[in-house]
Amino acid sequence: MDLTPIRARFEQFTTVLEPDRDVPEWWGGAPSVCIGPDGFVYMACRMREGDSPRGLRGYEVRLLGSGDGMDFATISRLRREDVPIDGFERPSLVFDPRTGRFRLYLCGPGPHDGVDTWCILRLDDVAHPGDFDPSTARPVLCAPPPKDERDRSVRGYKDPFVWLEGRHWHMMVIGYAPERTYHFVSEDGESWEPFGERPAFDHGGWHTYFTRPACVLPMGAGWLLVYEGSHPEWFDPAYNIATGLAWSADLRNWIDLTPEEPLLLSSTPGRYHTWRYSHWLWRGGELWAYAECARPNDTNETRLFRLRLQGGAAGGASGGGGSS
């Protein structure tokens, strides 16, 4: 399949968040977006510095708000010292239409309740995203410790994408090592059980080093999994991440739509072509995608891509991760 026409539609973008310093290894990214009942757009992002050891550089989860989804202002900052945690990875911000409250999931390295591994954390729900209390963070999904040195089971979970599907909460996460896609389900968003195959979507084609979930988008007929991955022959494949698409009719069996090559790479690449941590949602007659993308100087920023689709949004008014 010729992906060129689709890629061309992602060449225009709006930068919505930059790193706090314009020097290599500083990032402003890993966005998670939800829309409140009044139409206001809220975004949680992970701010990353370039000085600490890799894996411990996420110093802040920043909560931002916007009336138009493009011009964001900071409304709250959660620092790693306030949890406390050694470093943040991607958050997941969700609006629960049943309660009218917002919830926030975090992740990072342990120990958490005595378990020394990467875990998914949840904070107490709040009436407004500016009110999250980092002291309420508690682990809700941790991998069990390995049985012995030969145990090759999942060692930890990170980078959640959470959404409400009917009466149940769903969560796609990265399980490692190596990084692959895992799917969990919950009635209350606190206690989680595996959903479907493990892993839910595996390595293949161009994504044989990492295969990770970015977000899930309802399509009216089935769901689109926006996944990201890398190849072992790429430069620094642990951070040089590209994006592809898969589709499912039942959230269990996924068909890789881009098996031969990635769909999306940064259109302003330097050493890195990173296009990752994206959150896609329907807004009116457009598809909006927020993504962390590489800039030429080894920094990453958050960009908004807007695609108008003929005939309007195939997925209706709702999107994954709490969009409404």
Secondary structure, DSSP 4 states (H G I P E B T S, - for coil): ---HHHHHTTS--EEEE--SS-STT-EEEEEEEEE-TTS-EEEEEEEE-SSSPTTS-EEEEEEEEESSSSS-EEEEEEEGGGTT-S-----EEEEETTTTEEEEEEEE-S-BTTB-S-EEEEPPPBSSGGG--GGG-EEEEEPPPPSSTT--S--EEEEEEEEEETTEEEEEEEEETTTEEEEEEESSSSS-EE-SSSSSB--BTTBSSEEEEEEEEE-SSSEEEEEEEE-TTSSSTTT--EEEEEEESSSSS-EES-SSS-SB--SS-SS---EEEEEEEEETTEEEEEEEEE-TTS-EEEEEEEEE-TTS-TTTT-BGGGB-
